[in-house]
């Protein structure tokens, strides 16, 4: 769904403007500039805030893998994000795992959860798929509320960050920041590689025309399940990191509100663009941080942004830029 | 004392009644969702918020206008239906030509705004709304004591469910509605005002949710969060029943409510999730849902 093709306006500007002669270099320069910005950001901005932002950006990018490139809207991604946070926190605190192994535990747990939820939810399509993911994630929420190892309303607290590979002490905030940044970049690279692989191409063909893909002999359900598990695992990677950054795992991360938040981040940034979810997450996290000090409820703003995005700019911020004259001259492809 | 499956009959019947009450709300809400989805192809995520608005309308009408329960039972659905019609006319109607998921996302945003606003002004805690004096007290049925108001809820919801079913399946307006579901452009060509039909349908669905909200107000407390707690369960009900059939939505609502009530007797820990478990089992065995035709 939710793709430029389903937008009647998207086909309006088919006259491609002349490409900028330096388009490829400018694109590389933009990426490098963003990287530099990420490297020096902790000098000017509170690192914990930046790490939170990176965790949510990876979460949204993982979610977008499913919505943007496969056309499946999951309303239950909090289960993978928050579930992995619990698994990671438990592995690090109770089992004494090193951080990389603890996160791996979370990722494997999230992937397993994704396999089960995906298998059930993919029995139906479209709008039903969305409602089923929501219901199953809510079921997981109740499981977390009652299960012993999650400690109910208290959550798992004072989770040790530990030593990376048993060597590098992550209790230093800056060390932790660069670790999170590295994991984030690896996650984004994996998504980029995945989307541009033959597997990713088949996913896009399923998004564009499922019946055609079936008639070409692809077993679409298996491909969708693959994308679902992949997305769940990467969401788990983000959740596991968040548990180590904040050193706790709580029920907040498995609620349906969290599932809704990641949809919003992706929608606001631009569905089906690699950078859109990153920017969307950045904006929403900043907004929440800003409103946290006032007693004005965030949900009103979030809801309004949702409505405005759906009504007025469904391509999202990055998607609108890609589709703009400048974006197309620079060779950004809104279709990818 | 009479025992049934090793459980005292009183406790068994009590939970069965609670299940039936919950089932009444599930039936009314999933009916509204099915009616809206049938014609608009929109999953109305704001349905829970509209249920909550119904309850709040009754509460506020009583507080500031001294309006009685019985008047509120009629007035609240009209008010909520009108606001829903405005939302449909000004915003939701722009999304029909797009992918159905945009309708879901839009109504999700709407639900967040409504709930956030009420939470801002009224706080998150529940407020009591008294049952009408005519229905206070309880009747002794011999095998159990039935609070009168709860009996009324079951009867009223059943009556409204059947009336809605009859409206859609047995009247001329309903025939237009069903025809427009099948082929809107053809129906329009016959001179039927389809956009008006869409607005009316959304208002009707929201009105049903508001009616359920007023019915619920004296049983549960009136709180801004009452809608979001119930809507996800109702989604599961809708998945189990399949949205193709009005009767299917009603029957599934009652069945799952009762199943939830009975789970509270035999295995209370699972009562929160039993409906989701049933949904998963139904999806594995019969993906189209109990009453659904299409996948």
HADDOCK unambig.tbl for C-alpha pairs under 7 A between the chains (distance, minus, plus):
assign (segid A and resid 1 and name CA) (segid B and resid 99 and name CA) 6.26 0.50 0.50
assign (segid A and resid 2 and name CA) (segid B and resid 99 and name CA) 6.83 0.50 0.50
assign (segid A and resid 6 and name CA) (segid B and resid 98 and name CA) 6.38 0.50 0.50
assign (segid A and resid 6 and name CA) (segid B and resid 99 and name CA) 6.62 0.50 0.50
assign (segid A and resid 7 and name CA) (segid B and resid 98 and name CA) 6.80 0.50 0.50
assign (segid A and resid 120 and name CA) (segid B and resid 280 and name CA) 6.47 0.50 0.50
assign (segid A and resid 120 and name CA) (segid B and resid 283 and name CA) 6.66 0.50 0.50
assign (segid A and resid 120 and name CA) (segid B and resid 284 and name CA) 6.65 0.50 0.50
assign (segid A and resid 123 and name CA) (segid B and resid 283 and name CA) 6.58 0.50 0.50
assign (segid A and resid 123 and name CA) (segid B and resid 287 and name CA) 5.87 0.50 0.50
assign (segid A and resid 124 and name CA) (segid B and resid 287 and name CA) 6.54 0.50 0.50
assign (segid A and resid 124 and name CA) (segid B and resid 295 and name CA) 5.98 0.50 0.50
assign (segid A and resid 127 and name CA) (segid B and resid 101 and name CA) 6.51 0.50 0.50
assign (segid A and resid 128 and name CA) (segid B and resid 239 and name CA) 6.63 0.50 0.50
assign (segid A and resid 131 and name CA) (segid B and resid 235 and name CA) 6.09 0.50 0.50
assign (segid A and resid 132 and name CA) (segid B and resid 236 and name CA) 6.82 0.50 0.50
assign (segid A and resid 135 and name CA) (segid B and resid 232 and name CA) 6.07 0.50 0.50
assign (segid A and resid 135 and name CA) (segid B and resid 236 and name CA) 5.97 0.50 0.50
assign (segid A and resid 135 and name CA) (segid B and resid 276 and name CA) 6.31 0.50 0.50
assign (segid A and resid 136 and name CA) (segid B and resid 276 and name CA) 6.49 0.50 0.50
assign (segid A and resid 139 and name CA) (segid B and resid 273 and name CA) 5.60 0.50 0.50
assign (segid A and resid 139 and name CA) (segid B and resid 276 and name CA) 6.32 0.50 0.50
assign (segid A and resid 142 and name CA) (segid B and resid 272 and name CA) 6.93 0.50 0.50
assign (segid A and resid 142 and name CA) (segid B and resid 273 and name CA) 6.98 0.50 0.50
assign (segid A and resid 297 and name CA) (segid B and resid 116 and name CA) 6.15 0.50 0.50
assign (segid A and resid 297 and name CA) (segid B and resid 120 and name CA) 6.56 0.50 0.50
assign (segid A and resid 299 and name CA) (segid B and resid 112 and name CA) 5.63 0.50 0.50
assign (segid A and resid 299 and name CA) (segid B and resid 113 and name CA) 6.37 0.50 0.50
assign (segid A and resid 299 and name CA) (segid B and resid 116 and name CA) 5.37 0.50 0.50
assign (segid A and resid 300 and name CA) (segid B and resid 112 and name CA) 6.09 0.50 0.50
assign (segid A and resid 300 and name CA) (segid B and resid 113 and name CA) 4.34 0.50 0.50
assign (segid A and resid 300 and name CA) (segid B and resid 116 and name CA) 5.03 0.50 0.50
assign (segid A and resid 300 and name CA) (segid B and resid 117 and name CA) 6.45 0.50 0.50
assign (segid A and resid 303 and name CA) (segid B and resid 109 and name CA) 3.91 0.50 0.50
assign (segid A and resid 303 and name CA) (segid B and resid 110 and name CA) 5.99 0.50 0.50
assign (segid A and resid 303 and name CA) (segid B and resid 112 and name CA) 4.87 0.50 0.50
assign (segid A and resid 303 and name CA) (segid B and resid 113 and name CA) 4.95 0.50 0.50
assign (segid A and resid 304 and name CA) (segid B and resid 109 and name CA) 6.27 0.50 0.50
assign (segid A and resid 304 and name CA) (segid B and resid 113 and name CA) 6.42 0.50 0.50
assign (segid A and resid 306 and name CA) (segid B and resid 106 and name CA) 6.48 0.50 0.50
assign (segid A and resid 306 and name CA) (segid B and resid 109 and name CA) 5.01 0.50 0.50
assign (segid A and resid 307 and name CA) (segid B and resid 106 and name CA) 5.12 0.50 0.50
assign (segid A and resid 307 and name CA) (segid B and resid 109 and name CA) 5.42 0.50 0.50
assign (segid A and resid 307 and name CA) (segid B and resid 110 and name CA) 6.75 0.50 0.50
assign (segid A and resid 310 and name CA) (segid B and resid 102 and name CA) 6.36 0.50 0.50
assign (segid A and resid 310 and name CA) (segid B and resid 106 and name CA) 6.05 0.50 0.50
